[in-house]
Every structure is written in structure tokens, then in C-alpha cells.
Amino acid sequence: MIRYDRRVMTKNLTLGQALRLQRERLDLSQTEVAERLKTTQGNLSRWERDLTEPRETETYLDLAAFLEIPLRDLAHLIATSALHRALNEIALLQDQVADEGL
């Protein structure tokens, strides 16, 4: 079982990592969490993999409650997720440039 510590919940974690950590801590399936967050299992899966974030404002309130964190910490998780996606895109572009010999 994963140990949960609020002090580390938002330190350098993405939204997806925090969601998965909390889901596993509570021993819940993606389907069960999706029902709590009023979304689909597919959406939750994409959120956990940091491919997308919720689009509905109300979902952010539900996410903060599920993660047991204040909204400002949720904002930090979302920003970290966006940063990770941007860094991955840059790495892919660098690989393309290197492959093309530019």
C-alpha cells in the first residue's frame, strides 16, 4: 500500500500522478473514482496519464475534494502537468531535428 502524506501530495507531482496515488491509496478502481467525479473512466484514465485535464469548472472542485487539497494546490498540480507536457513536446521536437540533421 502506498503511504499518503499531504505534504508531498503536491510537490513536483502532476495532476495525473496525484490522482493515481490517491486512487490507489483508497483502493478504488478508475470506474469508481470516475463515478465520484461525475466523468467517464476514459476521461479519468487520460487525466491520470496527464494527456488532458478536465474541462468543466465543477470538476475542479470535485478533484480538490477527492485529493483532499485546497484549490491553490490543485492549480499547482495542473500547472506541473502542463509543464511536463510542454517539456515532452520539446523533447520530441529535438529528436525530430536531430533525426533530420538540422
N, C-alpha and C positions, 0 to 999 in steps of 0.2 A: 504494500500500500504506500502511496506517495504521501510524504509528510507535507502538510499545508502550513504555511506561515505567511500571514498577511504582509509582513514587512518585505518579503521577497516577491509577492504576487505581481507587482508592477515593475520591478527592477529589471530592465532590459528584456522583458518578455513582450512578445507580440500579443495581440488580441487572441489569435488562434491558440497560441501556447497556453495562455491563461485559461481560456475556455476548456481546452482539453484537460489541463491539470485539475481544474475544479470538477469537471465531469467525472474524471477518474477517481478523484478524492471522494466524491459522493457515490461512487459505484453505480453510475447511471449510464444508460445507452444514449447514443445520439438521438434516437427517436424520442426517448423520454425527455431529454433536455429541449429538443425542438418543440415538443408539445408545451412545455413550460414557457418557452419564449415565443409561442404562437407563430411558429415558422415551420418549414419543412426540414426533414432530415438532410436533404440535399443542400439546402442553404447552410445548415449548421456545419456540414462537412466542409463546404467551401470556406466558411469562416474559420474553422479550426486549421485549415491548410493555408490560411492567410491569402486566399485567392481573391476574396471580396470581403466587404463589410456590409452590415445591414443598411437598408435604405430608409426604413421607417423610423422616425424620431422616437416613437413609443418603444421601439425595440431597445434603444439605448438605455432607457430607464429599467427595462426588464433585465438587460445584460448586467448593469451595475448591481442590481439586487441579487441576481444569481451569483455573480462573482464576489458579492459582499464587499464592494469597494465604492468609494464616492465617485461621482461623475467625473471629477478632475482626473482621477487615476484612470478611469476608462478612456478619457481623451488621450492620456499618455500612451496607453496600450494601442490605440488606433493610430496615433502618430508613429509609434515604433513599427507597426505593421506596414504603414505607407513607406517608411524609410527602408525597410527590408525589401519591399517590392521594387523600389527605385534602385537600390544597390544591385539587386538581381538583374534588372534590366540593363544597367550599366555594364555589368559583367558579361552579359550576353552580347552586347554591342562590341565590347572589347574583343571578345572571342571572334566575332564576325570580322572585325577589322584585321585581326591577326591572321585569320584564315585567308583573307583576301590580299594579304601582304601590303596593306596600306600603312 
